[in-house]
Amino acid sequence: MSRSVRIPGPDHPITVEPGGVRVVVKVGGHVVADSTRALALREADYPVAWYVPRADVDATVLSDSDTTTYCPYKGDATYVTVTTPEGSVQDAAWSYVEPYEAVAPIAGHLAFYPNRVEVVVGDA
C-alpha cells in the first residue's frame, strides 16, 4: 500500500513551537506527566496538541498499545495505555517515533487525548 506524504502549507498549516506553559496530565488522582518543556503543535483548525517530552512522563504507568494510525503530514503514530491504581485508559496518548521532517521536533514526545485524561495547561 502506497502512502502519500503531504507537506504542510496554506491549505493545511502545521506549526510546532515551545509551549512556554506548564502541562500537567492526570489520570484519576495520579500525575502522569508534568512538564514546562511541552511543544504546542497547531494543525489547521484543530485544537492545540500538547506534545510532552517522554522524559517528563511517568514511564511506569505506560504500556504500548497495538493501535497505530497514519497521518500524511506527520507519519506513523503509535499509542500507549496509561494504567494507575484507579484503572487503565486505553490509547490515552500517541507519539510519532519517526515523524516526517515538517514536524521533526515532536519525536520523543507524547500527546494525550484531553477527552480521555485530564490535561491542565497553566503558567510555566
N, C-alpha and C positions, 0 to 999 in steps of 0.2 A: 504494500500500500504506500503510495507516494504522498508525502505530506507537504503542503505548501508552507513556505516561510514568508511571513509578511513583515514589512518594516513599518514601524510607527510613523505617522505623518499627519498632515492637517485633517484627514478624514477619520483618523483613529490615533490621536496623540497619546503618548505614554511618557511620563517623566518619573525618574527615581531620584530622590534627594534626601539628605539627612532631615529627619522629622523635627529635631530641635525640641522635642517634648519627651515626657516620661510615659511609657506604655507599660501598663501592668495587666497581666492576663490572669484571671482566676477561674477555677472550676470548683463550685461549691465554696468552701471557705479556704481552699488551698491556692496559694500563689504559684502559678505555673511558670510565669515569666515576669521579669521586672527589668526594664531597660531604658536608658536615656540615649541609646545608640540606634534606635529603630529607624528604618528607612520608610519614607512615605512614597508609595507607588500610586500615581494618579493615572488612570486609564480612561480615556474617552469621558463618558458621563457617569461612570461607576463611582461608588463611594471610595474614599481613600482606603487602600490596603496597607496595613502597617506590617512591615517585614522586620521581625525581631531577630538579632543575631543568635544563632544556636547556643553560643557561649552564655547568653543571658536567660536561657530556658532551662528549667529543671529536667535534665535528661532522664532522671529516674522514673518519671511519670509517663514517658513517651514509649510507644511501641509502633513499629512500622505496620501500615495497613497494606492490604493487597490492592487498594484503589489507586488508579493512575488516570490522569487526563492529559489532553494535549491542547496547547494554545498556539496558534500560528505566529503569535507575536512574542511569546515567552519560552516555548518549548514544552518538554515533558515534565509534568508535575507528579510528585509522589506525596502520599498522605500519611499522617500519623494519628493514632488514637491516644487520648490522654486518659490515664487511669489514676484516680485518687481514692482515698478511703470512702468518698461519697459515691463512687461508681465510675463507669467508663463513658467517655464521649467519643463515639466512633467518628473517624475522619474530622477531628477537631481543627486540624491545621494542615497546610500544604507547603511544599517547598519545590524549588526548581534547582536540582543538584547541578545541572549544567545548562543554565539559562542562555538564551540567544544573546548575542552581543549587545543589542539595544537595551537590555535590562541586566547586563552582567553583574552589577553591584548586588543584586538580590541573592546571588549564590551564597550558601552558608547561612541563610536566614529562613525563618518560618513565619507564615502569615496565618492568623487564627480567624475562624469564622465567628463574627460577632453575634450571630444568631444561635451559636452552639455553646459558646463560652462567654464569660464577661470580659470585655476589653475596655479598660479605663485609660483614657488619654488625658494627661494633665501637664502642668508645668514641669520642666526638667529639673 
